[in-house]
Amino acid sequence: MSAAKAKRREKKMKSQPASVQYPSSPPEERRAENGGGGDGRHVTGDQSDSHPSRKREQTLPVRHGWVRGHQKDGGGYDTEMPNHITAGAFARARAAEVKAMLVAATNTTANMFQALPKHMRRRAMSHNTKRLPRRLRNVANWMRERSLQAGSKRRKRKKKKQLVKSKSRKARRRHGNLLLEFNRRQRKNIWLETHIWHAKRFHMVKKWGYCLGVRPTYKCYRPCYRAMSSHCLLQDLSYYCCIELKGEEDKLLAALTQLTCKEAGPTFAAAMFLSGARQGSVTVYRAGRYPADPLGPVTFLWRPQTPGLINRQLWIWAHPALKQDLLLELQSVCQCSEAVAPPVEPEVLGAEADPAPQPEPNPDNELKAGAKRKRRCKDAGEPPAKRILGDGTRLPTSPVTWRSSSTGLVINDLTMEIIRYRLIGPQSHSVLAETLEAATVCDELKSSPLWWPEHCKDQSNMKLHQQQTNVFNVLKDIYSTGELPPGTVLGLTVDDPRLTLPRQRVKAAPCVNQDQVGDEKRNQLMLQGVPLQCCQSFLWERSVRENVTDNKISEQELNRMKSELLVPGSRLGPGPQQGRVPVLLVHQPGKQVGDELGSWGAGWDLLLPKGWGMAFWVPLVYRGVRVAGLHMSLKHSQNKAAPHFPHDYPDCPAGSRFEEEQEAEFLDKFRRRPPAKRTNYIKHGCLAPFRCPWQQLAEEWELLATDGGAERKGDGQTQMTRKSHEVIEEVTSQQKVAAASPPSRFIVLRNRKSLRLLSSWCRPQTCRGQRQGRGAAAALPLSDSAVTSFNATHKMSMVWVRLTLLSKGKPEAHAMVCAPTAEDLKLFGKSPESCGPQEPPHKDHYKSRIKSKKKSSKTATPSQVPDDPTTSTDPHLPSDLILGLWPDPLPSVASHCSRVTLGWVTQGDFSLSVGRGEALGFVSVSGLLHTLLKQPPEVRGTLLLRNPTSLHYRFVRLNIDV
């Protein structure tokens, strides 16, 4: 019986005597009792067992409590009359019913109006209790007060929700009310400055404390790819976090050296980055923990050395999922534990804001009938300006500055202080050249609150500005963005781009001048990059950034100035009252690894002070660029064969959290589908379709390689034989014995020298068009001794690989990368474009148990059915079992299928740049070396790939791009 029915029954039987109750016994027992009659009520007597032959078989489920209406199994009300009754008991039961009915009819507390005769009942009595007789007024007043109290409680709960809706649309659309509403909606997830523009055109998602656009609402996957390949693609990366470090150069390098290692590539101390002429990128680790415990990738930019200043300034850009881990590590190595409290701005009330007395109203200035009413005081009655403290990665009251009294280093959190736009494509420089114009010189002699007029009084500043303008003009003549040195930085001061906004959208095109002087400057720029003195920018100065943000001309004022022009529609020229904006142009290199599609996806990053986001965004859109979101950022990394953070960093804390969230999302989507429409991954031999158990795979291959199980395992790759199971059981037992010392966590191989050596081993000898190895890597051949020493150096390691399908097919995420058998390689030698072998279907041992459990739960009584339907009394049956999925703990992931598993795919799709399917993922170093030793030299590097929803293996070519 449901809770609602039980309450109704309890209320109905509240005034009934004990002899008038609905019995809880089954219907067949009620028919044997002689006091009920046709209504099925219980009458006491001694004839309950007089007709045992009429009892039904106890096969139907037992009902408890009150059963009302027709039942499917024939239960419910009795249709047969009893043979005889006991007169005394029957009369007492009916008398009790009559008494209860009279008590209920004469009870006036429930409804006083029913106590009145019909001719005295009025509808107005519910509003005016004086219309009732005096004997009923007290009860009516009490009931009215109780109803008012209950209504006030409900109104208080709905008051907050209806506060905004209660206003008219005209009131809600006022500028001040809109800002207040926008601030309220940003309490949990911060908006970027381009949020409203994106929200009208994109599917939005709440991630990492921000509201970000995922993909446009219209179909534009191929147009976005064409924009990246031939024109320009625009993205808003302002959600990336900027951390500023200040201090002496030696102390900064001593602290930052603990987070990096030269074996993984150039670090913060590299000469080309330390000068400030190039932007660098590096993977940071916890202090002194390389190669274990990585945090994630960051990009950094040093401020060029300023004459007369000893301290250096460094900007580190990190993903918001990485920021908190990185900030704690920086505070530790820099010893910056002294937090500087942020300044508290007191709230100024309306009476305190303008203490001057208000002038008396002038009768001559009274508004005429029909005239519009305007505000006489600009600040009177206006809501506070839009000001959001904090960002999506920290609380509004948390500090943003930390100092060190011992080292003198300072850490500033500049998140949401600097806007970052990314332009991807070969014509990104053409879009910037048409959008930006170098700032004009201001000759105003009067003192101005703007920073540019004061800056123009210094001749050295004007000389530097002229040099930067010349370099920017040479940049316009470059044919492709990929021709420039990677990471080039150019500082510039530009006019307000809203002044040069075209009337219609135009597509920016390159403008190459064919003259000898221009060719020499262009060649010098492409070979040597931007001169060091031109890398300076006033964007580094906090005072300049605040001045530019505070003195920005509003759209309303700019439109008013345009309306006052003598020639309507003419362009408004830059004046002294209009601000100049310092910007930084940072070159983003394209594809830098591999031998194919060199410099694909190169572009520029545009860095601006906050408050100028839409002022630059709309002019860039009017130059014919395509706008993309998070989805195209992932595809951009995939086409460059570069790992994307946090998707492709499973050894980092942010990558682990992302995998857990992704598994929960995929599992929830899987559960929402009907069981008959789900894919049975157990029959497909897929142990983990929604995640990649990297740790288990690394441990299994490490134990197989250490204990000599790899050789025994290699002989049984054709099918899952009993011998292979014995090997895995032996390894598992050894692992349980060694459980006293916990196993080390797997790591991703990032040593450049080792990656070059491993890349040369993966290439077949007959392959043409491949770059040969250099240095000692090319002189060391693949052998058992070389593999043994390599495994000893890099234990529990995974390596990032690129897999290219040799036939048709589209790889998917979490696809299995397997080692081919000797028969598979023979099939590949006969027909390289063959589809590949098939995986025999697996048997689902849990399906019959789930069905039997469901069947038993249907036939069991309610007292025997457990509260949780997923639980089972079978000790061998896991409690969290889902039809089609393997329960935890998983069996051996390396030897579960007929082909040995080496790794998994993290991202895969049909690549438009290559024209066939490509996948990116990780494979075990030990398993890969064991597979390469068993393969002939002419087919070395050939593996198999199988999607989680398929039994078909595809031949793929493995590449390790360095």
N, C-alpha and C positions, 0 to 999 in steps of 0.2 A: 504494500500500500504506500502511495506517495505521501509526502509530508503534508501537502494541501488537503488530500482526502482525510488524512488522520485528524487535521485540525477541524475540518467541517464535521466529522463524526463526533469529536469530543465536544464541540459546541452544541450539536444537536442533542446529544445524550447527557448534557450537563444536569438537567432537572429530572432525569428518569430515575426510577427506583432500581434497586439491584436486581429485581426479578424481571425487569424488562430490558434486556440487553441482547445485542446481536452476538450469537455465539461465534467462537473462533475455530470450531470443529468443522471438518469437511461436510459437504452437502449430504453424503450418504449416511453420515452419522446423525444429521439433523432429521432426516426422514424417519429414523427409528424412534425419535423422541415424540411424545404424545401431547405436548402442550403447545405446539407452535401453530397448528392450523395451516391455512393457506398462505399466511404472511411470513412464514419461516422464522418466527421468534421462538425463543426457548421457554418451555413450560416445565417446571419441576415435576418429577414423578419417578416411579420405580419401574417403568416399562422401557428403559433405554435399550435393553438387549433382548427384546421380545421377538425381533425379526432379524436374526443374523443372516438369513438367506438373501436378504435384499442388499446387503453390502456389496459394493463393486470391488473389483480387484484393485489393489493399491499400485496402479501403474501411472496414474495421473499425478502431476505435481500437487503438493499440498498447499491449500490456500489458508491464509491467516487473516483474521480481521473481517471487515465488512466488505462483501463482494456485491456490486450493484450492476444490474443490466444483464444482457444476454452474453453468455460465454461460449467460446468456440468449441470446447470439449463437452458441452451439454450441462455445465454447472450453472449456478445461479439460483433462481427461484424454483421452488419445488412445484411440480404440477400434480402430484398425487395427494389425495386427501388421506389423513390418518384414519385408521379403522375405529379407534375409540379414544376418548379423552377422559381426564380426571376433572370433574366439574368444579371442585373447590379451587384447585390450582388455576384452572382456566379463568374462573371468575375473578380471583385475586389479581391475575395479570392484567385483565381488561380494566379492572377498577383503577389500577395504578396508572394505566395509560390515560384514562379519562381525567384523572387528577392532574397528571403532568400537563395535559392539554389545557386545562383550565388555568393552571399557574402561568403557562406561557401566554395565554390570551389576556389575563389581567395584569401582566407585568407592563407598567407604563414607562419604565426607565429606558427600554429599548427604543420605543417610538411613541412619544406622548400624543401625537396627533390621532393615532388610532383609538385612543381612549375617548375621544370626543364623538358625539353623534354626527352623522353625515351632514346635517343642515348647519352645523357650526364650524365645519372645516373650511379654512380659507388659505389660499396660496400666500397671502401677505403675512400670515402668522410666522413664517420662517424668518422674515426680516424685521417685524415689529412684534415683540413678545407681549405688548400690552393688549393686543387683540385676543390673546388667550385668556381663559378664566384664571382667577387669582390662585386657585389651588395648583395650577400647572406652570405658573410663571417662574417659580424658583428653579424647577427642573429644566425649563427651557433656557433660562439664563446660564445655568451651569453648562449645559450642552453647547451653547453658543460660544462661551469663553473657551471651552476645550477645543472646538473646531478652529477658532481664531489662532490659538497658540500653535496648533499643528500646521496651519497654513503659513504662519510667519516663519516657522522653521524651514518649510519647503522653499519659501521665497528667498530666505537667506542663502540656501544652498545654490539656488539658481541665479542669484544676483550677479555673481562674478561672470557667469557665462553669458548673461543677457545684458551686461553692462555696455558692451560695444554694439551689440545688435539693437539695443534700445534706441540708439541714436539714428537719425535719418542718414541716408546715403550721402547727402550733400555735406552733412557734418563730418561723417567718417572720412570723406575724401579731401578734407582740408589738409593743407600741408603739415601743419603742426600735429594734428591728430594722426596723420599717416606715419610721421616719424615716431611718435609714441607707440603706435601699434607695431611698427617694424622693430623697435627696440625690445618690446615685450616678446616678440617671436624669435629674438636672437639670444635669449637667455641661456639656452642649452647648446645650440649650434649657431656659430657665427656665420654671417653672410659676408661674402666678398663684395667689393664695390660694384662688380658686374653681375650681382646676383639677380636683380630684377630683370635685366636683359636676358640672362640665361633662363630664368624661370618661365619666361614667355615662349621659349623656343626649345627647351631641353627637358629631358627626364631628370629630375633632381633626386639626389640620394644624400642621406646624412651619414658622413664618415669622418672619423678622426676629429670630431668636434666642429665640423664645418658642413655647410650645405653646398654640395658640388654637383655640377652637371655631368651626367654619365654619357648620354648620346642624344643627338637631336631627335625631335619628334617626327622628322621626315627621313626618308631613306637617302642616305648619303655616304654609304661605306666606300663605294668605288670612287665617287667624286672626291672624297677626302684622300684616298690613296693617290689619285691623279694630282691633287694639290701638293701632296708631299713629294711627288716625283717630278713635277714639271713647274709648279708655281709656288704657292705659299699656303701653309696651314697655321692657324692662330689658336693658341691655348692660353688660359689664365692660370698661372702657377703661383698666384699670390698666397695660396695656403701653405706653401713651403716656408719653413721657419728659418730665420736668420739669427745667428748668435755672433755677437761682436766681442772680440778679445783685444784688449789694449795693454801695452806694457813694453818692456825692453825686449829686443829681438832675441837675445841669448836665453832669457828666462822663458819666453814663449816657446822657443824651439825645444828647450830642455823638457818642458812639460808635454808638448805635443808628440815628441819622439816616443814617449811611452805608449802611445795609442796606435802606432803604425810600425811597419817593418819594410825595409828596402827590398826584401825578397818578393813582396807582392806588387812592386811598382814604385813609381816616384812618390815621395812623401811631401809633407809640408816644407821640408828644408831643401827641396830641389831648387837649383839655381834659376831655372827658367820660370818657376812660380814665385820664388822669393823676391824677385825684382818688382813684381806687380804687373808685368806685361802680359802674363798668361793666367788663365783660370785653370786650376787643377782639380782632380778628383781622386779620392782614395777611400779605401775601406778601413774603418776604424775598429779597433778591438778594445777590450778592457785592458787596463794598464798592466803591461808585462805579461799578457796571456796569449800572445800570438804563438801558434796559429789557431788556438781554441778561443771560445767566447767572443765571436765577432758581434759588433753592434749594428753595422750596416754601412752603406756607401754615403759619402758626403762630397759636396763640391766646396771649394774654398777659393778666396781671392784676397791677396795681400794689397794693401794700399801702397802705391809707389812711395819711395823714400822722399820725404819732404825736407828741403834744406832748413836747418835750424831746429829740427825736432829729433829727439832721441828715441822716443817711443814709437812703436809700430802699431798698426791697426790691421786686424784680420777679420774677415767675414766668413762664417761657415754656414752653408745652406744645407739643411737636413729635412727629411720627410717628417711630417707631424707624428707619424707612428714611432719615429726614432728619437724625437726631440727629448723626452724626459730621461731616457737612458743615457743619451749623449750629454745632456746638461749635468747630470749627477757625476758623470765620469770627468767632465771638464772641471767641475768644482773640486773634485778630489785631487787631480794632478796639478791644478793651478793653486791649490790651497786657498780657494776663495770661499770661505765659510761665513764671512760677515755680510749679511744681507742688508741692503740699503732699503729702508721702507719707502714705498712710493708716496709722493706728495698727495695729501688729502685736500681736495677742493671743497670748501664749505658751500653748502647750498644757500643761495641768496634768495630771500623771499621777494615777492613783488613790491612790498612796501619799502624794503631796504635797497632795492635796486635803483630807485629814482627818488631820493629824499627831497628833491626840489619841489616847491609847491606848484600845483597845477594852476595854470591861468584860468581866470573866470571865463565862462562861455560868452562869446560875443553874439548878440542877437542878430547882427548883420550877416553872420556866417552860417545861419541855420539852413539846413537842407530844405530844398523845395520838394514839393510832392513829386514822387516818381524818380528823384535823383538817387544815385548810388551812394551808399555810405562807405567812407574810407577811414582807415585808422589814421589818427592824427599823430600818434606817437609810435615809432617803429617798434619799440621794445615793450609797449604796454600790452599786457595780456597774452604775449606770445609764449609758446611752450619752450622748454630748453632745446638747444640745438642737438642734433644727432651726435651722440658721443657714446661709444661702446668701450668700456674698459675691459682689458684682458683679451683673450682670444680662445680658440677652441681647444688649446692645449694647456691652459692654466686658468686659475680662478682670478676674478677681477682684483681681489685684495692681495694676491701673492706678489712678492717682490720681483723686480725685473733687473736689478743690478746687484752684483756681489763683488766685494773687494777682498784683497789679501793684504794684511798689514806686514807680513814677512817678505813677500815677493813683489808687492806693488802692482800685481796684475788686477785687471778689472774685467768682469764679464757682464755684458749687457744683452738682454733679450730684446731683439728688434723685430719680433714677430708682428706682422700686420703694420709695420712702420714703413716698409718698402714694398712696392708693387712689382711683380715680375711677370712679364708677358713673354711667351716663347713663340717664335716664328720659325716654322720648319719648311724647307723647300729651297730649290736653287735660286728662286727669285725673291728671297726674303730681303736681300739688300735693296732691291728695286722698290719694294713696298716701303721700306724705311726711308729711302731717298725721296720718294714722293710725299710721304707723310710729314717728315721732319724738315725743318728749315733752321739753319744756324741763326742764333739770336742776333738781332741788330744792335748796334752800339747806341747807347743812350747818352746824349750830351747834356742832360738836364743838370743845372748847377744848383738848384734848390735841394734842400735836405728832403729825403724821401724815406718812408718806412720800408720800402722794397730794398732787397739786397743787391739787385743788379746795378742801379745807378751808382751806388757806392763802390761796387766792384769795378765799374768802368773807369774810375778815376786813376786806377793803378795801371801804368803802361805795361808792366810785366804780365799782368793778367790778360790785357788785350792782345799782347804778342802770342801768349799761349792759346788764346781763343782763336786767333787767326790760323795758327798751325793746325789746330784740331779741325777747323772748317775746311782747310785745304785737303787734309786726309779724308774727310767725309766726302768731299767732291770727287776725289779719286776713287772712292769706294763705289760711286755710282756707275763707273765705267767698267766694273768687273762683270764678266758674263755670268758666272755661277758662284754661289756662296761657298761651295766646297773647294774653291781654288785658294782660299786663304789659309794661313797656318791655324791649326786647331787651338781654341782657347784665347784668341786674340781679344784684347780689351781696348775700347776707344771711349774716352770721356768727351762729353759735348754738352753745350748749353743751347737750348732750342727755344723758339717762340711758341706761343700757344697754338697747338695744332688745330684748334677750332676756327682759327681765322682763315685757314686755307682749306676748309672742308668743301669738297665739290658738291654741286647740286645733285648729281646722279652718281650711282656707283660706277666706277671705272676700274679696269684691270691694269694694274701696273705692269709695265714692260721694260726690259733692259734697254739702256741707251749707251751704246759703245761707240766712242769717238775714235776714229782711225787717224791719229796723228802721232808723229814720232815722239814728241815730248810726253804726250799722255801715255804712250806705250811704255816708256822708260819708268815713269812713276808707278804705273800699274804693275809692271814686273817687279819693281823694288818692293811694293806693298805685298805682293804674293809670295816673295821669297823671304823677306826680312820681317814682315809684319808691321804693326803700328809702332812708331818710335816711342821710346819709353816716356818722354816728357808729355806725349799726347794721351797717356793713360790716366792722367790726373782728372779728377772730377770733384766738383763741390757737393756732390751727393754724399760724400763721406762726412761732411760737416752737419752735425745735428741742428745747429742754429740756422743754417741755410735751409734745411728741409722743413723746419717749423715755420720759417718765414714764408717759404713758397706755399705751404699748405694754408696758412692763415690768410694770405693776401690773394687768394685765387678769386677771380671775377666769376660771379654766378652766371648761370645761363640767362636769367632774366635781365641782368644788367648788360650782358653781351648782346642780347637781342635788341635791347633799347638803343644801344650804340649803333647797331646796324640799321635800325629804322631811321636814325637821324642823318644818314648819309644823303648827299645831294642826288646821287644817281642810285635809284633803287636797284638792288641786286648786285652792286659792285662789291669788291672785296674790301674788308676793313683792314687797314694797315696797322702794324704793331706800334703802339704808343708808349710813352713813359709810364702810364698808369697800369699797363698790362704786365703781368709777371712773366719772367723767363724761368724756364724749368731746367735744372741740371739733370742729365740722364747718363746712364752707362750702357754701352753696347758691348755685349759679351758674346763672342762667337762660340757656337755649339758644334763640335765636330760630329760628323755622321758616322757611318760604319767604318771602324778602324781595324777590325780583325778580319781574317780570311782573305781570299784572293778574288772575291766576286763583289761587284757593286760597291767599289770603293767610294767613300765620302757620301754614300746615299743617306738622306735624312739630315744633312747639315742645315744649320740655320743660325739665328741670332736670338739672344735674350735681351729684352729691353727692361731696364731697371728704372723705376720712377719713385718720387716721394708720394706718400699716401695723400689721398684726396684728389688726385689727378687721374684716377682710373678710367672713368667714363670719358674724360676729355681726350684721352689718347685711344680708347677702345673704339669709339665710333669712327674717327678718321681712318683707323686701320681697316675696319670692316668695309668702309666706302672705297677702299683700294682693291676690292675684288678678292679678298682672302676667304678661305673656308674656316669656319670655327668648329672646333672639336672639343670633346670632353675626355673623361677618364678612359673610355673604351679605346679611343684612338691612341692614347698614350701607351697602352699595352700593345697595340698593334705596331706602333712605331718601334718599340723595343724589340718586338718579335722579328720585324723585318731587318733590324740591325744585328740580330743574333746576340743581343745583349740581355743579361738578366734584368728583370723589372722588379723594383722594390715595392711592397714586401712579398710579392708572389713567388719570386725565385730566390729567396734567401731563407731556406728552411733551418739553417743553423743559427739564425739570429732570433732574439726574443720577439721582435715584431713579426718575423716570418712564422714563428710557431703559433702566435696568437691569430694570425691570418688563416693558417691552416685549420685551426680549431673552429673559427667562425665559418669558414667555407664548408667544413664537414657538417656542421650543424644546419647550415642553410640547405645543402644538398639532401641531407637526411630528412629534413622537414618536408621538402618538396617530394621526396620519394614516398613518404608516408601518406601524403595527401592523395596519391593516386590509388585507385582500387587495386586490391591484391591481384586480380586477374590481369590487370594492365601493366603491372610492374615487370621489370626485367629481373629474371632469376640469375643473379650474379654467381650463385653457387654452382649452377649447371654450366656457366661459362668459365668456371675456373678462376674467377676474379675474387681475390680475398679482400681487397680494400678498394672499392670503386670510388669512394669519396675522400680518400686521403692516401698519403704515401708513407708507409712505415719505414722511414729511412734508418732509424736506429736499429731496428730488428734486422734489416737487410745487411747493414754494415757489420753487425755482430756475427751473423751467420757466415758471411764470406770471410771474415777475419779468422774465425775458428776453422773453417774449411781449409783455408790456405795455410794456417799454422800447423794443424794436426795432420796434414797430408791427406785430408779428405777430398781435396779437389781432384787428385788423380783418380781416386776411386769413383768420384762423382762423374768425371768426364766420360767414363766408359758406359755409363747408364743414362745418357741423355736422350736416347731414342724414346723411351717411355718411362712412366713411373713404376719402376720395378721394386721388388722387395728389398733389394740391396741398397738402393738410394734411401729408402725409409730407414733402414738400419743405420746408415751413416748419419742421418739427421738426428735419430734418437741418441746415437752415441755423442754427437756434438752437444745436444741438449742436456744430457746427463752431466757432461763435463762442465757445461755452463752453470748448472745448479750446484755442482761441487765448489766452483770458484765464485759462488755468490757472496762469499764473505768480503771480497774486495769488489766494489761496484764497478761495472765496466765504464770506460771512458766514453764520452759523448762523441758522435761522429763529427767530422769536420769537412769542409769543402776545400779542395785543393786550389790555392791561389798563388802558389810559388811559380813565378814566370819561367824560371829555368826548367823546373820539372814539367811544366805544361808544354814547353817546346819539345822536350824529349818525348813525352807521351804522344804529342801530336805527330811527330815523325814516325813513331811506331805504328800508328793507326793508318798510315797511307800505304796503299798497295804499290808494289815495285813497278808495275806496268802502267800506273796512272800518269797521264800527261796533263800538262798545264798546272801541276802542283808545284809550289815553291819548295825547294829543298831546304833541309835543316841547316842551321848555321852553327859554327863553333863546335864545342864538344858534343852537342846533342846529335849532330850528324855523324860523328865518328863512333858513337856507341851503338852497336847493333842490338837487335832484340834477341836475347838468349835467356836461359834459365837463371844464370848467375845475375844478370842485369835485373831480371824481374824480382829475384829474391831480395837483392839490395834495395830496390825501389819500394817493395812492400814493407821492408823493415824501416825505411825512412818515413813512409807515409801510411801509417796504420789507421784503420777506421776512416778512410778518406773516400769522398765522393767527388766526381769531376763533372763540370758543366760541359755538355756536348750538344752538337747540332746534328739532327737526323734528317736526311733528305730521302723521300720515298722514290724508289726506282721504278714504280709502276703507279697505277691509279690508286686512289684512296685519299682519305682526309683524316689525319690523326686528330685525336681528341685528348683532352686533359685526363691524366691518370692512366694513360695507355701504358702497357707493359713493354719494356725493352728486353728482349730475350736473346740468348745465344743460339745460333743455328747448329743443327747436327750435321754429321758428314753427308747424310742423304740429302739434306736441304742444300748444302753447298754444291753437290753434284747436280741437283735440279737447277740451281742458279747458274752453274757453268754452261749447261745446255741452252737455257733460255733466260738471259738476265732480266727480261721484262715479264717473267712469269709471276702469277699472282701470289704464289707461296703456299706453304702447307696449311693443313687444317688441324685445329685442336680437337681431340675427341671430346664429346660431351661428358661432363662430370655428373655424378649422382648426388642428388640432394637427400642427405640422410635425415635432415630435420623436417622435411615437408610432411612425411607421414606422422611424425610425432606431433606436429602442430595441428594437423587435421584430427588426430585422435583426441588431443587435448580439447579442441573446440567441440567435438562430438560429445565428450564426457561432460563438458560444462553445460551443454544444452539439456542433457538427460538428468543431470544431477539436481537435487533439491536446492532451494535457495540457501539453506543452512550449510550445504556442502560446497557451494560455489565460493571460491575465494574472492576477496574484494578486488584484487588486482588481476585482471584477466591474463596478464603476461606471466604471472608466476606459475610455477608447476611444482608438484610434489616429487617429480622424477629427479633424483640427484644428478643424473647424467645430462639433464636438459638445462641449458643456461636459462637464467631468468629474463635477460634482455634480448630474447630471440625475436627476430623479425623475419618474415617469410622472404627468402631470396638473398639474405645477407648473412655472412659468416659472423658468429658471435665472438666476443673476446674471451680468452686470449686466442690470437690467430695461430694457425699451424705454421709450418715452415714456409716462408714467402719465397725462398730461393728455389725450392724443388717441388712446389705444389703442382705445377703443370708439366706437360711433356717436354717443354723447353725450359732451360734454366733461366730464371729471371735475373737480370743484371741491374735494372733500375726502372724508373718511371718517367713519364712525360709531365711537365708542369704546364706547358702551353703549346698548343698545336693547332694548325689550321691550314687551309689552302693558301699558299703564298702567291700573291699576284706579281711579286717581283721576280720569282723564280719560275712560275708557271706550273708548279706541282706542289704536293703537300710537303710541309716542313714542320718539324717538331723540335722543341727545346726541352731539355731535362737534365737529370743527373743519373749517372751509373756508378757502380762500385768500382774503385780502382783495382782491387784484387780480382774481382770477377772479370773485368775487362782484360787485364793482363793474362789471366788464365785462358780466356777465349782467344786472344790474339796468338798465343803460343800454339794452339791447336789448329789454327787456320793456315791454309797455303798462302804463300806470299802474294800471289796474283789476286786473291779475293780478300785480302786482309782488310779489316774494317767494315765487313758486311755483317749486319745484324738483322734481327726480326723485330717487328713491332705489331702489337695486337691491341685493338681498342677494347675497353671493358665490356661493351655490348656486342662483341663479335667473337666468333671462333676462328676467324681467318687471320693468318699471319701475313705480313707484308715485308718484303725485302727493303732495307734502308741502308744508306751509306752514312757512316759515322765520321764526323769531323770535329776536331778540337781546335777552335780558332784562338790564336794567341796574337 
